[in-house]
Amino acid sequence: MKKIMTIVSLFAIVFGLQACNDNDTNISATIVVNEEQGIQINNATFDISVLDPDFEITGNIFIYLSNDLATVDTKTYSSADSIRIVSFSNLTSETEYTIEIQVTVGRDSLTVLTETFTTLAQASLDIETPEDFFAMSNNRSGNYVLKNDIDFSGVEFVTPFTSSFIGSFEGNGFTLSNINITESRLYNGVFGYISSGTVKNVNLDHVMIGSEDDPIETSSSTKTGFLTGYQASSLSVIENVTISNASMFLTTSSSTYVYVGGIAGESRGRIENVTIENSTISLHTTSNAIVRLGGGVGYGYESSQASQLNVEVDLEYSLEAEISTRSDRTFSIYIGGLMGDVDPQSTNLGMLKEMMYEGNISLTNVDYNTNENDETNYSLFVGGAFGVVNRSFDMMYIDATIDITLMQLMLKMMSIKR
């Protein structure tokens, strides 16, 4: 993996001496960028001295770090002699911060120095091979640039982001192909778990998550999508992506939840200009998990945004509840060609617009395995666009065929909505 040197040069700084003459004291402070560690992308280290020749400080010394939004760190020292090397971590790249040093004199708190610094820009890292792609797991905040098509044929694929990705991935219009995912995880997909990260301008071709002969089986809850299982933050962006010739075969006995979608299992961020074509999703459950299944997104949380989606995915769902795995509690199933279940929008930006769905939605053998002593209610929501949607939407085109086969139907115990 090669680095493109886009890091802003570390500036040689000696912050100036500032005396607090306005408060009639002889207290002053100096701050110098530490020679060895300095100012980096996500951290900064300084050599700080507080000078009190007349012993005027009567209490603690406070060093505050803030950005334009809030105070992000506070360090407290009992004496000037205890201050030397001061480090700040978990900072945001390319962000201006302010350091303020306050001392206690009598009953007053006096500011003796205020200075600003800016963290460095992220380095851009080239992705050229499968090994480069998997190595992204070592830096979940990196800025990555795809430099060519990558074929994963014959390579065991494990998403690099089983924990949250907060960086960026620029695909440059290249393709990741022949990806075969054979193990179930909580967050399944090429990019697994995207938090505040960005994925854009990339194509995925022939992504297989399990197979018809050998589906992925799990007893745990899961969020699964061809691109990502979980887009976890309103700050996240998925943009200009094409997914083609993808297939998913998943079987779960979880009694909690299963969220499955062609783009994302669950989305809390922005998805824009994404096409899925010639793809299939087959989901089989054997318990009373809450199911949210969508050709585009399984579950759209209240902060999710979606526009310019072109979804061509066949959906197949079946339920064969087993007495041993089904508890007596109410549960719901939400299935939609575009999105399974969509919460009310939290902001005015949450409208769903300019979306198309084309495909077959087949519910084959939906068997709740009810009995005469069962007192619970089961709800099934199915739609060509949405299973359930609780917000505004506009400019939709839907060409869907929906087939439902219900087994052991007991109308007095079930609420079926189509």
C-alpha positions in Angstrom: 0.0 0.0 0.0 1.4 3.4 -1.0 0.8 6.7 0.6 0.1 9.8 -1.5 1.8 12.6 0.4 -1.1 15.0 0.9 -0.3 15.7 4.6 0.0 19.4 5.4 3.6 20.1 6.4 4.1 20.2 10.2 4.6 23.8 11.0 7.5 24.8 13.3 5.9 26.8 16.0 6.8 28.5 19.2 3.7 30.1 20.5 4.5 33.5 21.9 4.9 34.4 25.5 1.8 36.2 26.9 1.8 37.9 30.2 -1.3 38.6 32.2 -0.5 42.3 32.8 -4.2 43.3 32.6 -4.8 41.6 35.9 -1.7 43.1 37.7 0.1 39.8 38.1 3.5 38.6 37.0 2.2 35.2 35.9 2.9 34.1 32.3 3.0 30.9 30.2 4.7 29.5 27.1 3.6 26.7 24.8 5.8 25.0 22.2 4.9 22.2 19.8 6.6 19.0 21.1 9.6 18.2 18.8 9.0 14.4 18.8 5.3 14.0 18.6 4.0 17.4 17.4 0.6 18.1 15.8 -0.8 15.0 14.0 -4.0 14.0 12.3 -5.9 13.0 15.5 -3.6 14.1 18.3 -1.3 16.9 19.4 1.5 17.2 22.0 3.0 20.4 23.5 5.6 21.5 26.0 3.9 23.9 28.3 5.4 26.0 31.1 3.6 28.3 33.5 5.8 30.9 35.1 5.0 32.2 38.6 8.1 34.0 39.9 6.2 35.8 42.7 4.2 32.8 43.9 0.8 34.4 43.1 -1.0 31.2 42.1 -3.1 30.0 45.0 -5.0 27.0 43.5 -5.3 24.7 40.5 -4.1 25.4 37.0 -6.5 24.5 34.2 -5.7 23.8 30.6 -8.8 23.8 28.3 -9.0 22.5 24.7 -12.0 23.6 22.6 -13.2 23.9 19.1 -15.8 26.2 17.7 -18.5 23.9 19.1 -17.5 23.0 22.6 -14.8 22.3 25.2 -13.5 18.9 24.3 -10.9 18.3 27.0 -9.8 19.8 30.4 -6.6 19.0 32.3 -6.1 20.1 35.9 -2.8 20.6 37.6 -2.1 21.3 41.3 1.1 23.4 40.6 3.1 24.9 37.9 5.9 22.5 38.5 3.6 19.5 37.5 3.1 20.8 34.0 5.5 19.8 31.2 4.4 17.6 28.3 0.6 17.9 27.6 -1.1 15.7 25.0 -4.5 15.7 23.5 -6.0 12.7 21.6 -9.1 11.7 19.7 -9.1 14.9 17.8 -10.7 15.6 14.4 -8.4 16.0 11.3 -8.2 19.5 9.7 -9.9 21.2 12.6 -8.9 24.3 14.5 -8.6 24.0 18.2 -8.0 26.6 21.0 -5.8 26.0 24.0 -6.6 28.2 27.0 -4.5 28.2 30.3 -6.2 29.5 33.4 -4.7 29.9 36.9 -6.3 30.5 40.3 -5.3 33.7 42.1 -7.2 34.2 45.3 -10.9 33.7 44.4 -10.3 34.6 40.8 -9.6 32.5 37.7 -7.3 34.3 35.3 -6.5 33.5 31.7 -2.7 33.7 31.1 -2.5 32.3 27.5 -4.8 31.5 24.6 -3.5 30.0 21.4 -4.9 28.1 18.4 -3.6 25.2 16.3 -5.0 23.1 13.4 -4.7 19.3 13.2 -3.3 17.9 10.0 -5.1 16.6 7.0 -5.6 12.9 6.5 -3.2 11.0 4.2 -4.8 9.4 1.2 -4.0 5.7 1.0 -4.0 3.8 -2.3 -6.0 0.6 -2.6 -4.6 -1.6 -5.4 -4.8 -5.3 -4.2 -7.1 -7.5 -2.0 -4.4 -7.2 0.7 -4.6 -3.4 0.6 -8.4 -3.6 0.9 -8.3 -5.9 4.0 -5.5 -3.8 5.6 -8.0 -0.9 5.9 -9.0 -2.6 9.2 -5.8 -1.2 10.7 -7.0 2.4 10.2 -10.8 2.9 10.4 -10.5 6.6 10.0 -8.3 6.5 6.8 -9.0 8.2 3.5 -8.8 5.5 0.9 -8.6 5.8 -2.9 -9.2 2.8 -5.2 -6.6 2.9 -8.0 -7.8 0.0 -10.2 -10.3 -2.8 -10.4 -9.8 -5.6 -7.8 -10.9 -9.2 -8.4 -11.4 -11.2 -5.2 -11.7 -14.6 -6.9 -10.3 -17.3 -4.7 -9.7 -14.9 -1.8 -11.4 -15.5 1.5 -13.3 -12.3 2.1 -13.8 -10.7 5.5 -15.0 -7.2 5.7 -12.3 -4.8 7.0 -14.9 -2.9 9.0 -16.3 -5.2 11.6 -16.1 -2.0 13.8 -17.2 1.4 12.7 -15.6 3.0 9.6 -15.3 6.8 10.0 -13.0 7.6 7.1 -13.7 7.8 3.4 -13.5 5.4 0.4 -13.2 7.0 -3.0 -13.8 4.3 -5.7 -12.9 6.5 -8.7 -15.4 4.5 -10.8 -13.5 1.2 -10.4 -15.0 -2.2 -9.6 -14.7 -4.7 -6.7 -15.7 -8.0 -8.1 -16.2 -11.7 -7.2 -16.6 -11.2 -3.5 -17.7 -14.3 -1.6 -18.9 -13.9 2.0 -19.3 -17.2 3.7 -19.6 -16.4 7.4 -22.3 -14.5 9.3 -21.4 -11.5 11.4 -23.5 -9.0 13.3 -22.7 -6.5 10.4 -22.4 -8.3 7.0 -21.4 -6.6 3.8 -18.4 -5.5 1.7 -18.0 -2.5 4.1 -19.6 -4.1 7.1 -20.1 -1.3 9.6 -20.0 2.3 8.3 -20.4 4.9 11.1 -19.7 8.5 10.0 -17.7 7.3 7.0 -18.2 8.0 3.3 -18.3 5.4 0.4 -18.7 6.7 -3.1 -18.0 6.2 -6.8 -17.5 2.5 -6.7 -19.0 -0.6 -8.4 -19.6 -4.0 -6.8 -20.0 -6.9 -9.2 -20.8 -10.5 -8.3 -21.1 -10.2 -4.6 -22.2 -13.5 -3.0 -23.4 -13.7 0.6 -24.0 -17.4 1.1 -25.3 -19.5 -1.8 -28.5 -21.4 -2.6 -26.9 -24.7 -1.8 -25.0 -23.4 1.2 -26.8 -20.5 2.8 -25.3 -18.6 5.6 -26.8 -19.8 8.9 -26.9 -17.8 12.1 -28.7 -17.9 15.4 -27.7 -14.3 16.2 -29.2 -11.0 15.2 -27.8 -9.5 12.0 -27.8 -6.5 9.8 -26.8 -7.5 6.3 -26.5 -5.7 3.0 -24.4 -6.1 -0.2 -22.6 -2.8 0.5 -23.0 -2.5 4.3 -24.8 -4.1 7.1 -25.1 -1.0 9.2 -24.9 2.7 8.1 -24.9 4.0 11.7 -24.7 7.8 11.6 -26.6 10.7 10.1 -23.2 12.0 9.0 -22.5 9.0 6.8 -22.8 9.2 2.9 -23.2 6.4 0.4 -23.1 7.9 -3.1 -22.7 7.0 -6.8 -22.6 3.2 -6.3 -23.6 0.4 -8.6 -24.2 -3.2 -7.4 -24.8 -5.8 -10.1 -25.2 -9.6 -10.2 -25.3 -10.0 -6.5 -27.0 -12.7 -4.5 -27.7 -13.4 -0.8 -29.0 -16.5 0.9 -29.4 -16.2 4.6 -31.1 -18.4 7.2 -31.5 -17.3 10.8 -33.1 -18.6 14.0 -32.6 -15.4 15.9 -35.6 -14.4 18.1 -34.5 -10.7 18.2 -34.1 -9.1 14.8 -32.8 -9.5 11.2 -32.4 -6.4 9.0 -31.5 -7.1 5.4 -31.2 -4.9 2.3 -29.5 -4.7 -1.0 -27.6 -1.6 -0.1 -27.8 -1.6 3.7 -29.5 -3.7 6.4 -30.1 -0.5 8.4 -29.5 3.1 7.2 -29.2 6.1 9.4 -27.4 8.3 6.9 -27.7 9.5 3.3 -27.9 7.2 0.3 -27.9 8.8 -3.1 -27.6 7.7 -6.7 -27.3 3.9 -6.1 -28.3 1.3 -8.7 -28.8 -2.4 -7.9 -29.4 -4.7 -10.9 -29.9 -8.4 -11.7 -29.7 -9.3 -8.0 -31.5 -11.6 -5.6 -32.1 -11.8 -1.8 -33.4 -14.9 -0.1 -34.1 -14.8 3.6 -35.4 -17.7 5.7 -36.3 -17.4 9.4 -37.3 -20.0 11.9 -38.2 -17.9 14.9 -40.1 -14.8 16.0 -37.4 -12.2 15.0 -38.5 -8.8 13.9 -37.8 -8.9 10.1 -37.1 -5.8 8.1 -36.3 -6.7 4.5 -35.9 -4.4 1.5 -34.5 -4.5 -2.0 -32.6 -1.3 -1.2 -32.7 -0.9 2.6 -34.1 -3.1 5.3 -34.7 -0.5 7.9 -34.6 3.3 7.4 -34.1 5.0 10.8 -35.5 8.4 11.4 -32.3 10.2 10.3 -32.0 8.2 7.0 -32.2 10.0 3.6 -32.6 8.3 0.3 -32.8 9.6 -3.3 -32.1 8.4 -6.9 -32.3 4.7 -6.1 -32.8 2.3 -9.0 -33.4 -1.1 -7.5 -33.8 -4.3 -9.5 -33.8 -7.1 -6.9 -36.0 -10.2 -6.5 -36.9 -10.8 -2.9 -37.8 -14.1 -1.4 -38.8 -14.6 2.2 -40.0 -17.7 4.1 -40.9 -18.4 7.7 -41.0 -21.9 9.3 -41.3 -21.1 12.9 -40.3 -23.9 15.2 -41.9 -24.4 18.5 -38.5 -24.8 20.1 -37.3 -21.4 18.9 -40.6 -19.4 19.0 -41.6 -17.7 22.2 -45.1 -16.3 22.8 -44.7 -12.7 21.9 -46.0 -10.3 19.3 -43.7 -9.7 16.4 -43.9 -8.0 12.9 -42.4 -8.6 9.5 -41.8 -5.7 7.1 -41.0 -6.3 3.5 -40.7 -3.7 0.7 -39.2 -3.6 -2.8 -37.3 -0.4 -1.9 -37.3 -0.4 1.9 -38.9 -2.7 4.5 -39.7 -0.3 7.3 -39.1 3.5 7.4 -39.4 5.6 10.6 -40.8 9.1 10.6 -38.1 11.6 9.5 -36.3 13.6 12.1 -35.4 16.5 9.8 -36.7 18.2 6.7 -33.9 16.5 4.8 -35.5 13.0 5.3 -37.7 12.9 2.2 -37.6 9.8 0.1 -37.6 10.7 -3.6 -36.7 9.7 -7.1 -36.7 5.9 -6.6 -37.6 3.0 -8.8 -38.2 -0.7 -8.0 -38.6 -3.6 -10.4 -38.8 -7.2 -9.3 -40.6 -10.1 -7.8 -41.5 -10.3 -4.1 -42.3 -13.9 -3.1 -43.3 -15.0 0.4 -43.2 -18.7 0.1 -44.4 -20.8 2.9 -45.0 -18.3 5.7 -45.7 -20.7 8.6 -46.1 -19.2 12.1 -46.6 -22.6 13.6 -49.5 -21.4 15.7 -51.6 -23.5 18.0 -55.0 -23.1 19.7 -53.4 -21.8 22.9 -51.4 -19.1 21.1 -52.6 -15.6 22.3 -50.1 -13.4 20.4 -50.5 -11.2 17.4 -48.4 -11.4 14.3 -48.3 -8.6 11.7 -47.1 -8.9 8.1 -46.6 -5.7 6.1 -45.7 -6.2 2.4 -45.5 -3.5 -0.4 -43.9 -3.0 -3.8 -42.2 0.2 -2.5 -42.3 -0.1 1.3 -43.6 -2.5 3.9 -44.4 0.4 6.1 -43.4 4.1 5.5 -44.0 6.9 8.0 -42.8 9.9 6.1 -43.2 11.9 2.8 -42.1 10.4 -0.5 -42.2 11.6 -4.1 -41.4 10.5 -7.6 -41.7 6.7 -7.3 -42.0 4.1 -10.0 -42.9 0.6 -8.9 -43.2 -2.5 -11.1 -43.6 -5.3 -8.6 -45.2 -8.8 -8.5 -46.1 -9.9 -5.0 -47.0 -13.5 -4.2 -47.9 -14.6 -0.6 -48.4 -18.2 0.6 -49.6 -18.4 4.2 -49.6 -21.7 6.0 -51.6 -22.7 9.1 -53.5 -19.4 8.8 -55.5 -18.6 11.9 -57.2 -15.3 11.2 -58.3 -14.6 14.7 -54.7 -14.6 15.8 -53.0 -12.8 13.0 -53.1 -9.3 11.4 -52.2 -9.6 7.8 -51.7 -6.3 5.9 -50.8 -6.1 2.2 
